[in-house]
Amino acid sequence: MQTRHQYLKQIQQHIRELSVNIGERPTGSAANHRAENYIKQILMRNKFQVDLQKFNCIDWEKGETTLSTGATRFRAEPSPYSLPCDLQANIEVIENIAQLEQVDLSGKIALLRGELTQEPLMPKNFRFYNPEHHQKIIGLLEAKKPIALLTASLSDAHLVPVFEDGDFDIPSAVVSTYDANIIAQSDLPIHLKITSRRQQAIGANVIARKNQTSQNKLVVTAHFDTKPGTSGALDNAVGVTVLLTLSEMFKDISLTDVGLELVAFNGEDYFSTPGQISYLDAYGGEFDRINLAVNCDGLGLNNSKIGVSLMECSDNYVAQVDSINQAFSNIEKLSPWYQGDHMLFAAAQVPTLAITSTEIFNLMDTVIHTKHDQPSLVDPGLVLEACFFIKEIMNLRKEQNTPIC
C-alpha cells in the first residue's frame, strides 16, 4: 500500500501524461493510440489481465475553414467530421421544418438558423437517442442535396455546431448567430472552403480484469478520448486516473468472491460512441453478472465537491452508501443525470454509481471541450478521495454482502 504522498504524486503524473504530454486524443488518432498504450502498460504493470477491444472509426482532422462574401470574411469552424469542400454559391435561408420541406436547395448553400438551430442534431445512426424530428431534418437535407450547410451557433459564447456526424456527407460549418444574420441579408454568393480530412482508422477500449472467472463482478469505467482541440484534463484524464490508481490499490489484493473490471472507454466524445457500442454488443448479455457499475467523468474540480448519483440501487444499498458518505468530507449526493457512460449500465437496470464534480455542469459552455480544460483545474486530493470512496463501496459489497438491487 502506498502512502498518500505517493498516490498524489502518481495522480499528478497520470493527469499530466494524458492531458499535457499526449494532449488532445480524439478517437482513432495517433494521440489516442498513445493514450491507449499508456493506460494498457500501467494496468499490466499492476497485475491485471488486459485486453484491447478494437473497433472501426474515423480519424478526422479539422484543417482550415474560410468563409467570405464579396470582400467580407467571416469566422467559421467546420462541423466535427465534416467532409471538405471548396465552392461558391448562393445562400438559401431556412428557419424551420416547414420551409425545409418546400425549398429547392439544388446547387445552393443552405443557411440554417431559428428553430433549426436550437439544439444539436443527433447523429443519423446514433443508437441510444434519436428523436423523430431530428431524423426528419437530416432526411430532408439529404433528399434536398444542398452543396453545403452553414448553421448558426448553438451558443453566443463560442462556436457550437448543430452537426457532429461522420455518417452525414454534406459539408457543413458553423458561424455565430450575429454573422448568420448578416449573411442572410446579403444577395452576394458566398465562398466556403473547408480543408478537413476523414480517414478510416481503428480505435480500442482498454479492458482490465482481475479474478475474471468469478460469476459476479464490479465494473469501474471512464472514457479516455477527447473532442478535438482540448487537452481534456477534467474530461476525462481524471476519470482514467481513477482507474489507474485503483489498479495500483488492488495490485497485490487477491479477489476470491467477486471479479473486478476496469474499463477505459474510447468514444464518449465521438459522434457514434463506437467503444461503448462495441462493449455493449460484446458483453451486454452478461450484464446480469455486474453487481455494481461505477462511472467516473469530470471529478476532481478545484473548489468543488465530488458528486455521486445512484441509479437502479435498492433503498437498503442507498442507505449503506449514505453511511459511507459521512466519512468523506468532500462527497455530496446529486440527483441523477442522463448523459454519460453510466447510462450504458443504468438503462439496462444495472445498479450504477455516477461520479463527477458538483460544479462541473457550470463549466459545460466555457471549459469542457475547450482549450481551457487544463490540469490546473484539478485538485489531486479530490481525485484520491474519490478512489478511496470507490474502494470503500467495493469493500461494502464484499464484506457485508449488502443487496444492491
C-alpha positions in Angstrom: 0.0 0.0 0.0 1.4 3.3 -1.0 1.5 6.4 1.2 -0.9 9.3 0.5 2.1 11.4 -0.9 3.0 8.6 -3.3 -0.6 8.3 -4.6 -0.9 12.1 -5.1 2.4 12.1 -7.0 1.2 9.3 -9.3 -2.2 11.0 -9.8 -0.4 14.2 -10.9 1.8 12.2 -13.3 -1.1 10.4 -14.9 -3.1 13.6 -15.4 -0.1 15.3 -16.9 0.8 12.5 -19.2 -2.7 12.2 -20.6 -3.6 15.9 -20.9 -0.2 17.6 -21.5 2.3 15.1 -22.9 -0.3 13.3 -25.0 -2.9 16.1 -25.1 -6.0 16.1 -27.3 -6.8 12.5 -28.1 -9.8 12.1 -30.4 -10.8 8.5 -31.1 -8.7 6.9 -33.8 -6.0 9.5 -33.8 -2.3 8.8 -33.2 -2.5 10.6 -29.8 -5.5 8.4 -28.9 -3.4 5.3 -29.5 -0.6 6.7 -27.3 -3.1 7.2 -24.5 -4.4 3.6 -25.1 -0.9 2.2 -24.8 -0.1 4.3 -21.7 -3.3 3.0 -20.0 -2.6 -0.6 -21.0 1.0 -0.5 -19.7 0.0 0.8 -16.3 -2.8 -1.7 -15.9 -0.5 -4.6 -16.9 2.2 -3.4 -14.5 -0.4 -3.6 -11.8 -1.0 -7.3 -12.5 -4.3 -7.0 -14.3 -5.2 -9.1 -17.3 -5.6 -6.5 -20.1 -7.4 -6.8 -23.4 -7.8 -4.3 -26.2 -11.3 -4.3 -27.7 -10.8 -2.9 -31.2 -13.4 -1.3 -33.5 -13.5 0.7 -36.7 -13.8 4.5 -36.6 -12.9 7.7 -38.4 -9.8 9.8 -37.7 -10.8 13.3 -38.5 -8.6 16.4 -38.9 -10.4 19.8 -39.0 -7.9 21.6 -41.2 -8.8 25.3 -42.0 -12.1 26.9 -42.9 -12.6 30.2 -44.7 -15.9 31.9 -45.4 -16.5 35.1 -47.3 -19.0 37.0 -49.3 -17.6 39.8 -51.5 -14.8 41.4 -49.6 -16.2 40.4 -46.2 -14.8 37.5 -44.3 -16.5 35.7 -41.5 -15.2 33.5 -38.8 -16.3 29.9 -39.3 -15.4 26.4 -37.9 -16.2 23.1 -39.7 -18.8 20.9 -38.1 -16.9 18.0 -36.5 -16.4 15.1 -39.0 -17.5 17.4 -41.9 -16.3 16.5 -45.4 -14.0 19.0 -47.1 -15.3 21.4 -49.8 -14.2 24.5 -51.9 -17.2 26.1 -53.5 -19.1 29.3 -54.2 -22.9 29.5 -54.4 -26.0 31.5 -53.4 -27.4 31.2 -49.9 -30.9 29.8 -49.1 -32.0 30.7 -45.5 -34.1 28.1 -43.7 -35.6 28.6 -40.3 -38.0 25.7 -39.7 -39.0 22.3 -41.0 -42.0 23.6 -43.0 -39.6 25.9 -45.0 -37.2 23.0 -45.5 -40.0 20.8 -46.9 -40.8 23.4 -49.6 -37.4 24.8 -50.6 -35.3 23.8 -53.6 -31.7 23.6 -52.5 -30.1 22.3 -55.7 -26.7 24.0 -56.2 -27.1 26.2 -53.1 -25.6 26.6 -49.7 -28.3 26.2 -47.0 -28.1 28.6 -44.0 -29.9 27.1 -41.0 -31.0 29.3 -38.2 -34.0 29.9 -36.0 -35.9 26.8 -34.9 -33.5 24.5 -36.7 -30.5 25.6 -34.6 -32.0 25.4 -31.1 -30.2 22.1 -30.2 -27.6 19.7 -31.6 -29.0 17.2 -34.0 -28.3 13.6 -33.1 -26.1 11.7 -35.5 -28.2 9.9 -38.0 -27.2 6.4 -36.9 -27.0 7.1 -33.1 -28.5 4.1 -31.3 -29.3 5.4 -27.9 -31.3 8.6 -28.6 -32.6 9.8 -31.9 -35.8 12.0 -31.9 -38.1 11.8 -34.9 -37.8 15.5 -35.7 -34.0 15.2 -35.8 -34.3 12.2 -38.2 -36.8 14.3 -40.3 -34.4 17.2 -40.6 -31.5 15.0 -41.6 -33.6 13.1 -44.1 -34.9 16.3 -45.7 -31.4 17.7 -46.1 -30.1 14.5 -47.6 -33.1 14.5 -50.0 -32.8 18.2 -51.0 -29.0 17.9 -51.5 -27.6 21.3 -50.9 -23.9 21.5 -51.8 -23.0 22.7 -48.3 -24.6 23.8 -45.0 -24.0 26.8 -42.7 -25.5 26.8 -39.2 -25.9 29.5 -36.6 -24.0 28.6 -33.4 -25.9 27.0 -30.5 -24.0 29.3 -28.2 -23.1 33.0 -28.2 -20.0 32.4 -26.0 -18.2 30.3 -28.7 -19.0 28.4 -31.9 -21.0 25.3 -31.1 -22.1 23.2 -34.1 -25.5 21.7 -34.8 -24.0 18.8 -36.7 -21.4 16.3 -35.4 -21.8 13.2 -37.6 -19.3 11.2 -39.6 -22.1 9.4 -41.4 -23.6 12.7 -42.7 -21.9 13.6 -46.0 -23.0 17.2 -46.7 -20.1 19.6 -45.9 -21.1 21.9 -43.0 -19.7 24.8 -41.0 -20.8 26.9 -38.0 -20.9 30.6 -37.7 -22.0 33.0 -34.9 -25.7 34.0 -34.8 -24.6 37.6 -35.5 -22.7 36.6 -38.6 -25.5 34.2 -39.7 -27.9 37.2 -39.7 -25.5 39.3 -41.8 -25.0 36.5 -44.3 -28.8 36.0 -44.5 -29.3 39.6 -45.6 -26.6 39.5 -48.4 -27.5 39.0 -52.0 -23.9 38.0 -52.9 -22.8 34.5 -53.5 -20.8 33.0 -50.6 -17.4 31.2 -50.8 -16.9 28.3 -48.4 -13.7 26.4 -48.1 -13.1 23.5 -45.6 -9.9 21.6 -45.8 -10.9 18.9 -43.3 -9.9 15.2 -43.7 -11.6 11.9 -42.9 -9.6 8.8 -42.7 -10.6 5.2 -41.8 -9.0 4.2 -38.5 -9.0 1.7 -35.6 -9.8 2.5 -32.0 -9.9 0.4 -28.9 -11.3 0.1 -25.4 -8.8 -0.9 -22.8 -10.4 -3.6 -20.5 -8.5 -4.8 -17.4 -9.7 -7.7 -15.3 -8.9 -9.4 -12.1 -10.5 -12.7 -11.0 -12.4 -12.7 -14.2 -13.7 -16.3 -13.7 -15.9 -15.1 -10.8 -19.6 -15.3 -11.5 -20.1 -11.7 -10.2 -18.1 -8.6 -10.9 -17.7 -4.9 -10.1 -17.1 -2.7 -13.1 -15.5 0.8 -12.9 -15.4 2.8 -16.1 -14.0 6.1 -17.5 -13.5 7.3 -21.1 -10.1 8.4 -22.2 -10.9 10.1 -25.6 -11.4 13.8 -26.1 -13.0 16.2 -28.5 -10.6 17.8 -31.0 -9.0 21.0 -29.6 -9.0 20.2 -25.9 -6.4 18.5 -23.7 -9.2 17.0 -21.6 -7.9 17.2 -18.1 -11.3 17.2 -16.4 -12.9 15.5 -19.4 -11.6 12.9 -18.7 -7.9 12.4 -17.7 -9.2 12.5 -14.1 -11.6 9.6 -14.7 -8.8 7.5 -16.3 -6.5 8.4 -13.4 -9.1 6.9 -11.0 -8.9 3.6 -12.9 -5.1 3.6 -12.9 -5.0 4.5 -9.2 -7.5 1.7 -8.3 -5.4 -0.7 -10.2 -2.4 0.3 -8.0 -4.5 -0.1 -4.9 -5.7 -3.6 -5.9 -2.3 -4.7 -7.4 -1.5 -7.1 -4.6 -5.0 -7.9 -3.3 -6.4 -11.3 -4.1 -10.1 -11.3 -5.0 -12.0 -14.5 -4.4 -15.7 -14.0 -4.4 -16.0 -11.2 -6.9 -14.2 -10.0 -10.1 -13.0 -6.5 -10.8 -13.2 -5.0 -14.3 -11.7 -1.6 -15.1 -12.8 -0.3 -18.5 -11.2 2.7 -20.2 -13.9 3.5 -22.8 -12.9 5.1 -26.1 -15.5 7.1 -27.9 -17.7 9.0 -25.4 -16.7 12.3 -27.1 -17.0 10.7 -30.6 -20.2 11.1 -32.6 -21.3 7.4 -32.6 -19.8 6.2 -29.3 -18.2 3.2 -31.0 -16.3 1.9 -28.0 -19.4 1.9 -25.8 -21.5 0.1 -28.5 -18.7 -2.5 -29.0 -18.7 -3.2 -25.3 -22.5 -3.4 -25.2 -22.6 -5.7 -28.2 -19.9 -8.0 -26.8 -20.9 -8.1 -23.1 -24.5 -6.8 -22.8 -25.7 -10.4 -22.4 -23.5 -10.7 -19.3 -24.8 -7.5 -17.5 -26.6 -9.7 -15.0 -23.2 -10.6 -13.6 -22.5 -7.0 -12.7 -23.2 -6.3 -9.0 -22.3 -2.6 -9.4 -21.1 -0.3 -12.2 -19.2 2.9 -11.3 -18.5 5.6 -14.0 -16.0 8.4 -13.4 -16.1 11.6 -15.5 -15.2 15.1 -14.7 -14.4 14.6 -11.0 -11.7 16.5 -9.0 -12.6 20.1 -10.0 -10.9 22.7 -7.7 -13.2 24.2 -5.1 -15.9 21.7 -5.8 -17.3 18.6 -4.1 -17.3 15.1 -5.5 -20.8 14.5 -6.8 -22.2 11.0 -6.6 -25.5 9.9 -8.1 -27.0 6.4 -7.5 -29.3 4.8 -10.1 -31.1 1.4 -10.1 -30.0 0.8 -6.5 -32.2 -0.6 -3.7 -33.2 1.6 -0.7 -31.1 -0.6 1.6 -28.0 -0.1 -0.6 -28.5 3.6 -0.9 -28.7 3.8 2.9 -25.4 1.9 3.2 -23.7 4.2 0.7 -25.1 7.2 2.6 -23.4 5.9 5.7 -20.1 5.7 3.9 -20.5 9.3 2.5 -20.5 10.6 6.0 -16.8 9.5 6.4 -15.8 11.6 3.4 -16.0 15.4 3.8 -16.0 16.1 0.1 -18.7 13.7 -1.1 -22.1 15.1 -2.0 -25.1 13.3 -3.4 -26.5 14.5 -6.7 -29.8 13.9 -8.5 -29.4 11.5 -11.5 -28.4 13.0 -14.8 -28.8 11.1 -18.0 -25.8 11.8 -20.2 -22.7 9.8 -19.9 -21.3 6.3 -20.0 -23.1 5.4 -16.8 -26.3 5.2 -18.7 -25.0 2.2 -20.6 -25.5 0.3 -17.4 -28.4 2.2 -15.7 -30.5 1.8 -18.8 -30.0 -2.0 -18.5 -31.2 -1.8 -14.8 -27.7 -2.5 -13.5 -27.0 -0.8 -10.1 -24.9 2.2 -11.0 -22.9 5.0 -9.4 -22.0 8.1 -11.5 -19.2 10.2 -10.0 -18.3 13.7 -11.2 -17.8 17.2 -9.7 -20.8 19.0 -8.2 -19.8 22.2 -10.1 -18.9 20.6 -13.4 -22.2 21.5 -15.0 -21.4 25.2 -14.7 -18.4 24.7 -17.0 -20.1 22.9 -19.9 -20.2 26.0 -22.1 -16.9 27.6 -21.1 -14.4 25.0 -20.2 -15.4 21.4 -21.1 -14.5 20.5 -24.7 -12.3 23.7 -25.0 -8.6 24.6 -24.7 -9.3 25.8 -21.2 -9.7 22.3 -19.8 -6.2 22.1 -18.2 -4.6 20.2 -15.3 -4.6 23.4 -13.2 -8.3 23.0 -12.7 -7.8 19.6 -11.0 -7.3 19.0 -7.3 -5.4 15.7 -7.0 -6.5 15.3 -3.4 -10.2 15.1 -4.6 -9.2 12.5 -7.2 -7.6 10.4 -4.5 -10.6 10.8 -2.2 -12.8 9.5 -5.0 -10.6 6.5 -5.3 -10.8 5.7 -1.5 -14.5 6.3 -1.7 -14.9 3.7 -4.5 -12.7 1.3 -2.7 -14.9 1.6 0.4 -18.0 1.0 -1.7 -16.4 -2.1 -3.1 -15.4 -3.3 0.4 -19.0 -2.8 1.5 -20.2 -5.2 -1.2 -17.5 -7.7 -0.4 -17.6 -7.7 3.4 -21.2 -7.1 4.2 -22.8 -8.8 1.2 -25.3 -5.9 1.0 -28.0 -6.5 -1.6 -27.7 -3.9 -4.3 -30.9 -4.5 -6.1 
